[in-house]
């Protein structure tokens, strides 16, 4: 059995893009494979649909994903451990389109494949961390210049401004009213967006929400 796992955000355009990639590679739902869809971000360690798929997929089956990030399990080591368990222990084929991996059931990956898997996983995490660091550095630079933050944006209620306010709250342990006033972001808009995040990510922990948002790049936060 072939399972095509499609992890998407709530954005339907992103969903359609992944579906088209599978079709372009000859994988059609209900014809020669089964599409398994899930609306969770990659930083979620426990994903109900994916976990259910892992419980029923068996030896000789094939798991196909659009990219290595779709198998994210909350960190590089956990992701690589998952792939190792699937391929070597459970004898399941794993195909990853974007990075070009075709890992055959039971086969020991050669040194080059193992190295590349690690590199791609690390690069994915590095990219997410780099975005976060650049945002914080930009914020500090503006603060040190004495400028009032937020004026450079014609629309002060942007996704980036929302993230900046949230990061400021976390870094300085302050409330949203103070952070919004300092960064010149409308409080009403921020409150509406944070409520959407509570519902989407099922948490009110600001650190967790920040992590989710930086992974969930396709969600426009409307």
Protein Blocks (a to p, Z undefined) as FASTA:
>chain_A
ZZddddddfbfklmmmmmmmmmmnopaghiloccddddddfklmbafklmmmmmmpcghi
acddfbfklmpghiaklmmmmmmmmmmmnopacddfknopacdehiacdfklmmmmmmmm
mmmmmmmmmmmmmmmmmmmmmmmnopaehjlpmblkbfklmmmmmmmmmmnopafklmmm
mnopafklmmmmmmmmmmmnopabfklmmmmmmmmmmbgoZZ
